[in-house]
Amino acid sequence: MAYDYEKSIRPGKLPHIWCPGCGHGIVMKGLIRAMDTCGLEKNNTAIVSGIGCASRMPGYLDFNTLHTAHGRAAAFATGVKMAKPEMTVICCGGDGDGAAIGGNHFIHACRRNIDMTYVLLNNYIYGMTGGQFSSSTPPGHLASTTPYGNPDPAFDLAKLAIGAGATFVARTTAFHATQIDKLIVEGIKHKGMAVIEILDDCPTTYGRRNKFRSVVDMMKRLKDIAVPVTAAAKMTAEQLEGKTLTGVLHKEDRPEYCETYAKIIARVQGA
């Protein structure tokens, strides 16, 4: 029997505005399945985003949602979690919103280890705002602001999250659709800052400029570069050249921010 996605979609919000071939719809369906698997209640779940193609996602989902300022999703989500620590808080956004203009908020949410799940859709470009290069655009690749090739090195967003202090970090791709919800489920259940990076495709502002012939080619690329961490452990450095590790990349236990903050309040009030 087909999965009933409509129960999680706001009435009258479809069809969506994403371009044909965009992987964001695949990710949204994975997020819906993950929230259903976790048994999340709509009134006790907040989904927060900033600005961008991926950040349109909360507009379609029938939960408590915030569509906030550009790059500020993690800051707003932090406020929600501090005010209502009993709520499940999920951030959605692209690499431009989350890790470029929103990079400062992102790293501090990781540093604090606040209990939220950040679904970070990485399509290597500012898709909605004009096709500018982002902090994850590969060197040499084309964007509206780098028409002769991007001179900057790219962030490894998963390593950035780990280095900043996130206690659960995972990665998959839009091609690996069945893995998306499984990793998001693990992130939601984890106590602390969970980051799930999903490598995605933008056929319009990234694919066309970088001479991908079709969406199929872009999806094949995601398939070809992905290597599960278990398989990578048996591969040489030469074999891993140009590849990207997928699966759970990092997991640790560390005090969660809201609980630590609550203990400070209790100590001060009891003094």
N, C-alpha and C positions, 0 to 999 in steps of 0.2 A: 504494500500500500504506500502511496506517495506521502511524503512528509507534508504536513499542513503548515506552510510558512505564513499564511494569511493571518493566523491567530496572533502573530507578533507584529503585524504591519498596521500602521494607522490607516483607517478607512479613507479612501479618496486620494492617497498619496502616490499610487502607481498609475501610469508607468514612471519609472525613475528617469533622471536626467543624464545618467552616465552614457558615454559614447558607446556605440556598438563595439564589442570586443574588449572593453575595459574589464579588468578583473575584480573591480570593487564589489560587483554583485555576488561573485563567488564568495568573497570574504564575508559579506553581510549574511549570506545564507549559513556560512559556517558559524558565525557569531550567534545567530538565532538558534541553531542546533545546540551550541554549547550552553547557552543560557537555559534552554529547555532541559538539557541533560542535568544541569546543576539544580533544577527546580526553582529557579529564581522567580520571586513574585514581582509583578510589574510595579507595584506601589513601593517596593523596598529596593528598587534597582534604579540607579542613576547612570545614564550614558551621556558623556560629555565630549564635545569636540570644539575645534577652533574654526578656521576658515580653509576651504579647499575642496577638491572633489571628494576625497575620502571623508572629510568633515561634514558632508551632507548626510552621512549615514544615520545619525540620530533622528533626522527629520522624518525618516520612514518608519522608525521603530516605535511601537506603542508602549513605551515605558516612560519614566521620568527622564526628560532629556534637556540638555543645555547646548545650544549652538552659540558659541561665545566669540570673543575677539581673536584675531589672527595670532596664533602662537601661544595662546593663553589657556589651552585646554587643561594642562596639568595644574595650573594655578587655581582655576575654578574648581576642578575636581578635588584638589586638596581642601578647599573651603567646604565643599559638600561633606567630605569624609570627616573633617574635624567637627563640623556641626552635628552630623548624623553618623557617628562611627558604626552604627548597626547596619547601615545601608551597604549594599554591594555597589561599588563605583567602578565604572569602565570608561576609559578614554578611547576615542577613535580618531585617527588623523593620519595625514600623509607625512612623508619625510621632510617636505618643506615646512609645513605647519609645526610638526612635532620636534624636529631635530635641527632646523635651521633658524627660522625666526623664533621658534619656541624652544630652542636648545637650552637656554638658561633655566627655564622652568622645568624642563625635562630632567636635566641632570640633578637638580635639587630635589625633585620628587624621588629620584633613585637614591640619592644620598640619604634622605630622611627614612627611606624604607617604609613609606606610608602604604597602607593596605589598599591598593587599587590595581587594576589590570589595564595596561596600555597596549592596545592593538595598533601597531604602527605599520601602515601600508607604505612600503617603499617602492615607488615606481620611478625613482631617479630624476624627478623633475618637479617643478612647480606647474602642475597640470592646468589648474583652473585660472590662475592669475596671469597667464601669458606665456608659459613655456620657458621661464627663466631656469638657469641651472640651479641646483640645490646642493646641499652639503654632501649628498650621496651620489651625485652625477659622476660617472666614471671619467677619469682623465681622458682627454681627447674627444669625448663625445660632444655632440652638438646640442645647443639650446638657443633660444631667442637672444640671450645675452652673451652667448659664446658661439657665434656663428662660424668661427674658425677652429673650434675645438676648445674644450674646457681645460684650462691650465692647472686647476687646483686638484690636489689629491682628495679622495673621497673618504668620508667617515665609514668605518665599519660600525653600523649602528648597534649591533649586538655587543661588540666589544666596548663601545662607548657606555652602554647601559651597565655592563658588568663593572667597568672601571669606576663608574659614578656611584655604584653601591646597590643596584637592584639585586634582589635576592633570588629572583627566578627570571631567567632569560631563555627564550626559545626562538627558533626561526623555522619558517617553512616558505612555500611559494603558492601562488594562486593556482598553479598547475596541480599541486598536491592537495586537492580539495578536501579529501577525507581526513587529512592530517590537521587541517586548520582548526576544526572544532575540538579535536582531542587535545591540542596544545592550549587552546583558550580555556578549556575545562580545567586543566592542570593549573593554569595561571589564576583562575578565579578561586580555586580551592586553596591556593598558596596564601599563607599569612604573611603579607609584606608586598613590596613593589614587584609586580610581575610585568615583564615586557615581552610581547610576542611580535617579532618582526616578520612581516609577510612580504616577500618579494613579489611585486605585482607588475602588470604591464599597462602602459599608457600608449595606445596606438595612435593617438591624434597628435599630441604636442611633443612626444618623445620618439615614437616609432617612425613617423613619417620623416622627421629630420635626420634620423640615424639609419635610414635606408632599409628598414625592415620591410619585406615585401608584403607581409600579411600578419594578422593576429596569430595565426597558426605558427608562423616562424618565431614570434615573440614567446609564445607558450613553450615551443620546443626548446628555446634557449633556456627558459627557467628550468625545464626538466633536465637539460644536459649539464647545467652548472651545479645542480644540487647534489650534495653527497651527505648521506646520514652520518652522524658522528660515530656510530658504531663501525661503519665501513671505513671511515677516514682513519681510524686508529690502525688499520692494517695497510694503509697506502703510504707511498713515499712522498717526499716534498715535490718531486717532479710530477707525480701523478695528481697531486692536489693543486697544481698551478692553474689558476683561473677558475677554480671551483669554490663553492660556498657551502659551509657546513650547515646542516639542518637537523632539527630535533631539539631536545633539551640541552642547551649549551652550558647552563650554570644553574645551580640550586644550592642554597644554604639557609640555615636558620639564624636569624638575628632579631633583636627586639624590634617590634613594630612601633611606628612613631606615635600613633594615637594612644596606644596603651602606655607608652613611656610618658607622654604628656599628661595623661590622666593620673599617673602615679605622682607626678610633680605637684599637680593641683591638690591631690589628696594630702600629700605631705605638708604643703603650705597651709591648707585649711585646718589641718590637725595640729599645727604648731602653736 
